[in-house]
Amino acid sequence: MGPEVEKLEAEFATLVGSRFAIGCASGSDALLLALIALGVDSGDEVITTPFTFVATAGSVARLKAKPVFVDIDPQTYNLDWTQLEAAMTSKTKAIIPVHLFGLPAEMDKIMEIAGAKHVPVIEDAAQAIGARCRGKWVGGIGACGCFSFFPSKNLGGAGDGGMITTSDQNLADPLSVLRLHGSRQKYHYESLGMNSRLDALQAAILRAKLSRLNAWTMARQENAARYRELFGLAGLERFVRLPIQPEGFVHVYHQFVIGVPERDELREHLRASGIPSEIYYPVPLHLQPAFKYLGYRAGSFPHSETACQQVLALPIFPELTEQQQAVVVDAIADFFRAMKG
Ligand SMILES: Cc1ncc(COP(=O)(O)O)c(C=O)c1O
């Protein structure tokens, strides 16, 4: 904690357009703290998607609340808002849309449906710093936004770190205390909190990097545009589903994820060609042993299950060169040429 953390918090709040930003030890803690501050407790239900990183639903389950999954929209990979209302019950205490891969979820619709029943929305913005949904910055739309500074993120520290954004003083106040063991005054505890300090060293590193975030984001967006052009020129759009950018949404391309039915064979071909790729995520959360007790089964969320079988993330980091992208696309073209004869 200390002055570097306070300065980062002030800069971060400005960036997201929220009144407050509260530093903490990780994106996972940001989610957990937000849920605690909102009063989520044992027996409550929290709606989210099964096609996300484990922490999104894990934070809910940690509090003995029940993660209730809603399938994704297969085009955007984000929570399908059209299924949201049907999943809500009198026990629904919060909704956590995830801005997956850097593309904002349909926040206007989600806020409208949640607002009608006075249910708070926690944005999982871990992968989406700087993304916008119809002019609004992610993390500044719901009751809270949760960010991660894990080193691989678009704004990464030199270790773990996280941030919670909110414009609600009634949340900012408990959050700033909960992350410090519920203590406002040394050795006096007003609530049951946890050790989730943001290291001053991480804050200093993040502040130094923050001034470059915009340029890095633009480089990712340019790389994405170039991939689109190269895939088009190579006639690959018949075989490869490219990520979509809905009108009015600003995607920050934490990942550039393609969809390919022959994903595993293609990945092996890329590996043999020396091209790294990754699968986010190979198994949806509802089929993970850790969430078996929820009683879902194969077929419960077909779009999430298909996504897990078909998605492949290609290199998209800001320093990627045009020549390297051409090598990636050529290798993919080779694969389909060989496969389709
Ligand atoms: C969607 C999502 N939510 C939550 C997290 C958790 O963040 P952290 O790794 O900082 O705990 C991550 C990142 O790993 C993530 O990608």
The ligand as a Gaussian input file, in Angstrom:
#p B3LYP/6-31G(d) Opt

LIG

0 1
 C      -11.733000     -13.570000     -16.917000
 C      -10.793000     -13.581000     -15.747000
 N      -11.289000     -13.409000     -14.511000
 C      -10.497000     -13.394000     -13.427000
 C       -9.131000     -13.551000     -13.533000
 C       -8.324000     -13.632000     -12.285000
 O       -7.269000     -12.724000     -12.230000
 P       -5.943000     -13.083000     -11.427000
 O       -5.169000     -14.081000     -12.209000
 O       -5.235000     -11.742000     -11.337000
 O       -6.330000     -13.570000     -10.093000
 C       -8.559000     -13.706000     -14.806000
 C       -7.116000     -13.810000     -15.026000
 O       -6.380000     -14.685000     -14.767000
 C       -9.411000     -13.748000     -15.940000
 O       -8.915000     -13.934000     -17.162000

